[in-house]
Amino acid sequence: MPTKKIDAGLTLVMPRHTAVVGRFDASLYDLPMPANPVHPNRFTRWRVSAQRQLASWWFMLQLGAAVLALALTPSTYSALFRAATARQLVITTWQVLPWFTSLAALLSLVLIRIVVVTALSYGLSQYALQMVVRVLVLELIPLAAAMFVALRSGLAFNAGILPVTQVARIRGLHDLDPQHLRNVLAPRVLAESFSVLTLAMVNSVIVLVLTYLTVYGLSPWGLPGFTRTVGQVFDLSVSLGFMLKVFLFSLAVAVVPMAASLQAPSTTSTMQPGAVRLFLVLLMLEGASLVVKYI
């Protein structure tokens, strides 16, 4: 059977009775041409992905509401619940409080010294105290406490959050065992929330003490002016906003990674489920707080 070499370097087998005339025309053989058509199901996939994300966020809100309801219910505080909560409090708060406080105090002292010296060099000493209180106490300390608890416990792989008999993906709050929710998940969420609140409040007080010692030393005569300046910063609206922000930080750190881990318990990713979502939530809360206070 005769053959003919085509332009693409291939050999075309021709029937014996076919005459070879002219050059090879690829269009006559209906060869597939490269193309990137729009997949007809692409919008369907986007819609399904959006529905899954909304369902995941809704489950996260449901889990937080369920834990708050359990915390406000007196019958929840059984012996098993109290023991589990106390054990989690020791792990998440008591074991880390001394050295986190030491590290935060050291870094805060450096920042306080930099701000005070810079303000004095520019003749703005009257604004140094307000700047330290607004930057450190109102913004950096709560955010640092939330990030620390998230990195230590909230974003650690949640081994054991599901019982051995329940390894399927959780799609809703109704898929959780009520006893497991009460005796395992709720104590963990409450302990991590309490850890954020404790670290933020304790270190805020320590930062105020370090600020006074840096500016006035051991003299008691600067106490009236210092308390007046702090009172001007912490008015009623700022104080309520500060407490609300710390409370929402604590809930986010405790609930967001837990909900993501419950919905993907068998993940093999090196990143903990919910990490990106948690940082997004913290960023949104911090941004909303800044907008309310300064705009």
N, C-alpha and C positions, 0 to 999 in steps of 0.2 A: 504494500500500500504506500503510495507516495506521501511524502511529508514536505512541509514548508516551514521555515523559521520565521516567526513574527517579530515585530519591533520590540516587544517586551522581553525577548530572550527565550520564549517558549517555542515549542515545536508543535505545530498544528497538523494533526493527521487528517488527510484529505481522502475521500473516496476515490477509487480508480477512475470512475467515469466523470469526475468533476474536473473541470478545467480550471487551472490556476491563472487568474487574470488580475493584474494590478496588485496593489498593496493591500494588506490586511486591514479591514475596517471593523473595529471593536463593537461598534453600534449594531452591526448585523447579528452579532451573537448574544446580544442582551446580557452583557457582563454587568455584575453589580457595581455601582458607583458609590464611593464613600460619601456618607451624608450623616448629619446629626439631627435627626428629626426630634421634635418635642414629644416626649412620652405622653401618651393620652392619659395615663393614670398619675401623672405628676401632681396635679392639683388634688387628687384624691389622697395621695400620700401626705401632702401638706395638711389637708384637713384632718386626717387621722392623727398626725403628729400634734397638731394644735389641740385636738380633743384629749389626747393623752396628757399633754402638759397641763391643761386645765383640770383634768381629773386628779393629777398628782398634786397640784396646788390645793385643790379642794380637800383631798385626803389629809394634807398637812394641816389645814385649818381645823378639820374635824378632830384630828389627833390632839392638837393643842387645846381645843375646847373640851374634849373628853378628860384630859388630864387636869385642867382647871376645875371641872365639875367634880372629879374625884377628890381633889385637894380641898374643896369646900364642903364635902359631904362628911359629917362626923362618923358615919358607920364605916368609912374607908379605913380608919386608923386602927386596924387590928394589930395583933402582936407581930404577925409576919410582915405587915406593911411597915410598921415602925422599925423593925430590925433591918429590913432591906434599905429603908431610907437612911437610917443611921450609918449603915455600912457604906453606902454611896456618898454620904456627906463627908465621911472620913477620907475617902479616896479622892474626891473631887475638890474639897475645900481645905481640910485640916492639913493634909500632907503637903500642899503647895503654898499655903498662905505665908509661911515664914520666908522662904527664899524668893517667892514672887514679890513680896513686900520689900525685901532688901534690894532686889534688882530694880524695882520701880522707884524706890527712894533714891538710889544712886543716880539713875538716869534723870530723875526729876531735879535732883540737886544740881546736876550739870546744866540742865536747861534753865533752871531758875537763875543760876549765877550768870549765864550768858545774857539772859534777858535784862537782868538788873544792871549789869555793867554796861551793856549797850545803851540802855535808857539813860543812865547817868552821864555817859559820854556825850549824848546828844541833848542833854538838858530836859529830858522827859521823865524824870524820876516819879512824877505824880501819876504817870500812867503805867508804871512798871508793875505795880501790884494787880491792877485790873487786867493787864495783859496776861500775867502769869495765871491768875484765877480763871480767866476765860479760856485760855488755850489748854492749860494742863488739866484743871479740875473738870471743866465742862465738856471738853472734847477728847483729849488724848487718853486720860485715865480710863473712862468707861469703854472706849474703843479698844484700848490695850487689854483690858480685862476680858472683854468678849472674845477677842482674837486668841488670847492665851488659852482660855477654856475650850474654845473651838479646836485649836490645834492639839491640845492635850487629851481631851476626852470626847468632845462632840464629833471631831473628825477622825478619831481612832476607829478602826474597824470594829463595828458593833457585834462582836462575837457573843453569841448566846442571847441575842434579843428575841430570837424565835425559838420555840420549843422544838425538840427533835421531830415530833410528830407533825409539825406545821412548817414545811419548807417550801410550799408553793408561794408564788408571788401574791402579795396582798394587794387587792384591788379596791378595798373599801374598809371602813371601820367595822363593818359587820363580819369581815373575815377573821378578825382577831379574837382570840380566846379571852373572854372577860376576866377570868382569874389571872391570866398572864399579863393582861393590860394593867390590872390593879396591883399585882404583887411584884412585877418585874419592870415594866416600862414606866409606869407612873413614878415610882421612887427614883428611877434614874433621871427622868426629866426634871423632877422637882429638885434633886440634888445639884444638877448642873445649872439650873436657874439660880439656885441659892448661891452657888459658887461665884457666878458672875456678879450678883448683887453684893456679896461680901467683899470680894476683891476690889470692886469699884468704890464702895463706900469707905472701906478701911484705908485704902491708898489715897483717896481724896482728902481725908482728914490728915493723913501724914504729910501730904503735899502742902496743905495749908500751914501746918506746924513748921515745916522746913522753910517755907516762904517767909514766915515771920522771923525765924532765926537768922535767915540770910540777910534780911533787910535791917532788922532792929537788934539782932543779937539776943543776949539774955536779959536785956533791959525790959522791965514791965511797962515803961512809959509809952511805948508805941502801941500798946494794946487797944486803946480807944480809937485811934486813927485806923488801925488795921481792921478792927471789927466793923467800923463804919464803911470802909472801902469794900469789904467782903459783903456787907449787907446791901450796898448799892448794886453789886453785881447780882447777888441772889435775891432778887425781888420775888414776888409771889409767882408771877408767870414763868420766870426762868427756873425757879425751884420746882414747880410742877412739871415743866417740860423736861427738866433734868431727870427727875424720878421716873417719868413716863418713858423716856428714852432708855434708861438703864433697865427698866422692867421689860421693855420690848426687846432689847438686846439679849437679855437672859432667856426669854422665851424662844427667840430665833435660834440661839446657839443650841438649846436643848431639843427643840422640836424638829427643825429642818433636817439635820443629818439623820435623826431617828426615823422620820417619815420616809426619807429616800432609801434608807437601808432596809426598811420593812418592805418597800415595794420592789427592791432588787436584792434579795438576800443572798443570791448565788452568783453575784457579779465577780468577774475575774480581773477587773480593772485595778490598776495600781492607785487610782484616785478614788477616794471615798465618795460614794454616791451622795449628792447634795452639797458638795464643796462649793461649786460655782454658784449654786442657788443661794447658799448661806452668805457668801461674800456679796452677792447682789442684794440680798435683803438688808444686810448691814450697811451697805453703801446707800441704799434708798432711805433707810431710817436716818442715817447721819446727814444726808443731803436735805431731807425734809426738816430735820431739826435746825439746820443752818438757815434754811429759807424762812422758817417761822420766826427765828430770833433776830435775824439781821436784814431781812427784806420787808 
